[in-house]
């Protein structure tokens, strides 16, 4: 199925996207459990790639990333090359983010997992406060608010919480991007860390959307000044505070249904950050 097929995703399609998203989160939890002081970002990224490769992943929206310490808040990031894994070593009490976007059986996921090697009260506060962003984004997408306005509301919520917007550091300042199915191929090359099939699909969507007045990139700019486009969106609000960053990234399904609850929903609520919030709520 070519790109754009997710616009009319059927339940079997959604099951496929859900399975690869769960596979990616299982990888993040498995790798996080193996992290020890002295491990580098490059080693953590390779651990993710090897774990997924052993389970049949051959293609990528983008190869795995890992950020440690103040790099979780993109401290000093100015150019795209700074996003790639480095020889920064993990230390006790240091936050980390694992980010991967595997394609399996033609289905794409793009996830972000925030953790910390040991106690870190500030990091715990950031991850807890991300819950409000997940709720706000879903509510306003269901209201069919323009993507640009939702972005601005996320910004305002971050300011009220006392945090800085760190997803603005991503190329085009995106908080989300559209994902689609791709064809399965035995050989799936990458370019600058991104799968060439996915890059072509995103470029095709951008060209097609430009003609129709929408964009596959959810940004603070004018080209995102339109209601949510039906399909699947990888959404990643990213909070930062004084060298500590935290985010989640997961798939949001948008449909053309007039029923508010069916018009938009998170693909899966059985994810590590959602389970963490549920546990914290039960304790409270």
C-alpha positions in Angstrom: 0.0 0.0 0.0 1.4 3.4 -0.9 1.8 6.4 1.4 -1.5 8.1 2.1 -3.2 4.8 2.7 -3.5 5.6 6.5 -6.1 8.3 5.6 -8.6 5.5 5.4 -7.0 3.1 7.8 -9.0 0.0 8.4 -9.0 -1.9 11.7 -6.4 -4.4 10.4 -4.2 -1.4 9.5 -4.5 0.0 13.0 -3.6 -3.4 14.5 -0.5 -3.4 12.4 0.5 0.1 13.5 -0.3 -0.8 17.2 1.8 -4.0 17.0 4.9 -2.1 15.7 4.4 0.7 18.3 4.3 -1.9 21.1 7.4 -3.6 19.6 9.2 -0.3 19.7 8.2 0.4 23.3 9.2 -3.1 24.3 12.6 -2.4 22.8 12.8 0.9 24.8 12.0 -0.8 28.1 14.4 -3.7 27.4 17.3 -1.3 26.5 16.5 1.0 29.4 16.8 -1.9 31.8 20.3 -2.7 30.4 21.7 0.9 30.7 24.5 1.3 33.2 27.0 4.1 34.0 29.5 4.4 31.3 27.3 3.4 28.4 27.5 5.9 25.5 24.6 7.3 23.5 26.0 5.5 20.4 26.0 2.2 22.3 22.5 2.8 23.5 21.3 3.6 19.9 23.1 0.4 18.6 21.4 -1.6 21.4 18.0 -0.5 20.1 18.9 -1.2 16.5 20.2 -4.7 17.3 17.2 -5.6 19.5 14.7 -4.6 16.8 16.8 -6.2 14.1 16.7 -9.5 15.9 12.9 -9.3 15.7 12.7 -8.7 12.0 13.0 -4.9 11.6 14.8 -4.0 8.4 13.5 -0.6 7.5 13.2 2.7 9.4 11.4 6.0 9.4 14.6 7.0 11.2 17.3 5.1 13.0 17.4 5.0 16.8 18.6 8.0 18.8 19.7 8.3 22.4 20.2 11.5 24.4 21.8 11.6 27.9 22.0 14.4 30.5 21.5 17.9 29.3 21.2 16.6 25.8 17.7 15.4 26.8 16.8 19.1 26.8 18.7 19.7 23.5 21.1 22.1 25.3 23.0 24.1 22.8 21.5 22.3 19.8 21.8 24.5 16.7 22.2 22.1 13.7 20.6 18.8 12.8 23.9 16.8 13.2 23.7 17.5 17.0 20.7 15.2 17.3 22.7 12.1 16.3 24.1 9.9 19.1 27.5 10.9 20.6 30.1 9.5 22.9 28.4 11.1 25.9 28.5 8.6 28.7 25.6 7.9 31.1 26.1 8.6 34.7 24.1 7.7 37.9 21.2 10.1 38.3 21.3 11.2 34.7 18.1 11.4 32.6 18.0 9.8 29.2 15.7 9.6 26.2 15.5 6.7 23.7 13.8 7.5 20.4 13.3 5.1 17.5 11.1 4.8 14.5 11.0 1.2 13.1 9.0 0.0 10.1 7.9 -3.6 10.4 5.7 -5.5 7.8 5.1 -2.1 6.2 3.8 -0.4 9.3 5.5 2.6 10.9 6.0 3.6 14.5 7.9 6.6 16.0 8.3 6.5 19.8 10.1 8.4 22.5 10.9 6.9 25.9 12.1 9.1 28.9 13.9 7.6 31.8 16.5 8.2 34.4 19.4 6.2 35.8 18.5 6.5 39.5 16.3 9.0 41.4 15.7 12.4 39.8 12.8 14.3 41.3 12.8 17.0 38.6 12.7 14.4 35.9 9.8 12.7 37.7 7.9 16.0 37.7 8.4 16.6 34.0 7.2 13.2 33.1 4.1 13.6 35.3 3.3 16.9 33.8 3.4 15.5 30.3 0.0 13.9 31.1 -1.7 17.3 30.7 -0.3 17.7 27.2 -1.6 14.4 26.1 -5.0 15.3 27.3 -5.0 18.8 25.8 -3.8 17.6 22.4 -6.5 14.9 22.1 -9.3 17.3 23.3 -8.4 20.0 20.8 -7.9 17.7 17.9 -11.4 16.4 18.6 -12.6 20.0 18.5 -11.0 20.3 15.0 -8.9 23.2 16.1 -6.2 24.2 13.6 -2.9 22.4 14.2 -1.1 25.7 14.6 -3.5 26.8 17.3 -3.1 23.6 19.2 0.6 24.0 19.0 0.3 27.5 20.6 -1.9 26.1 23.3 0.7 23.4 24.1 3.2 26.3 24.4 1.0 28.2 26.8 0.5 25.1 29.0 4.3 24.6 29.1 4.8 28.3 30.2 2.2 27.8 32.9 4.0 24.7 34.1 7.3 26.6 34.1 8.9 24.7 31.3 10.6 25.4 27.9 9.3 24.0 24.6 12.1 21.7 23.4 10.3 20.2 20.4 10.8 23.6 18.8 14.4 22.7 18.4 13.5 19.9 15.9 13.6 20.7 12.2 10.7 23.1 11.4 9.9 23.1 15.1 7.5 20.2 14.7 5.5 18.7 17.5 4.3 15.9 15.2 4.4 14.5 11.7 2.2 12.2 9.7 3.1 8.5 9.2 1.9 6.0 6.7 2.4 2.5 5.5 5.2 1.7 3.2 6.0 -1.2 0.9 8.1 -4.0 2.4 11.5 -4.4 0.7 14.4 -6.7 1.3 16.8 -3.8 1.0 15.8 -0.5 2.7 18.6 2.1 2.6 18.8 5.2 4.9 19.9 8.7 4.1 21.3 10.9 7.0 19.6 8.4 9.4 16.2 8.4 7.7 14.7 5.7 5.6 14.6 6.7 2.0 11.1 5.2 1.5 9.7 7.3 4.4 11.4 10.4 3.2 9.9 10.0 -0.3 6.5 9.4 1.3 6.8 12.5 3.5 7.9 14.6 0.5 5.0 13.3 -1.6 2.6 14.1 1.2 4.1 17.6 1.5 3.7 18.2 -2.2 0.2 16.8 -2.3 -0.8 18.7 0.8 0.7 22.0 -0.4 -1.7 21.9 -3.4 -4.7 21.2 -1.1 -3.8 23.5 1.8 -2.4 21.1 4.4 0.9 19.8 5.6 2.2 16.4 7.0 4.3 18.5 9.5 2.6 19.9 12.6 4.5 23.1 13.3 4.1 26.6 14.7 4.2 28.0 11.2 1.5 29.1 8.7 1.6 25.9 6.7 0.1 24.1 9.7 -2.8 26.6 10.0 -5.4 23.9 9.1 -7.6 21.4 10.9 -6.1 17.9 11.7 -5.8 15.8 8.6 -7.2 12.2 8.8 -4.5 9.7 9.2 -1.9 8.7 11.8 0.3 11.3 13.5 3.4 10.7 15.6 3.1 13.3 18.4 5.9 14.3 20.7 5.5 17.1 23.2 9.0 17.7 24.7 9.5 19.6 28.0 12.7 21.1 29.2 13.9 22.8 32.4 17.5 23.8 33.2 19.3 20.9 31.3 16.7 18.2 32.0 14.3 17.2 29.2 11.4 14.6 29.0 8.9 13.7 26.3 6.7 10.9 25.1 6.0 10.1 21.4 3.2 7.9 20.2 0.6 7.6 17.4 -2.6 9.6 17.3 -5.3 8.4 15.0 -7.4 11.1 13.3 -10.6 10.1 11.3 -13.3 12.0 9.5 -16.0 10.7 11.9 -18.5 13.2 13.3 -18.5 11.3 16.6 -16.1 13.2 18.8 -14.7 10.0 20.5 -14.2 8.3 17.1 -12.9 11.4 15.4 -9.5 11.2 17.2 -8.0 8.8 19.7 -4.6 7.6 20.8 -3.8 4.4 19.1 -2.9 2.6 22.3 -3.3 3.4 26.0 -1.3 0.5 27.2 2.1 2.3 27.0 4.8 2.8 29.6 4.1 6.5 30.3 0.3 6.0 30.5 0.7 3.1 32.9 3.1 5.2 35.0 0.4 8.0 35.2 -2.3 5.5 36.1 -0.1 4.1 38.9 0.7 7.6 40.2 -3.1 8.3 40.2 -3.9 5.2 42.1 -1.2 6.0 44.7 -2.6 9.5 45.1 
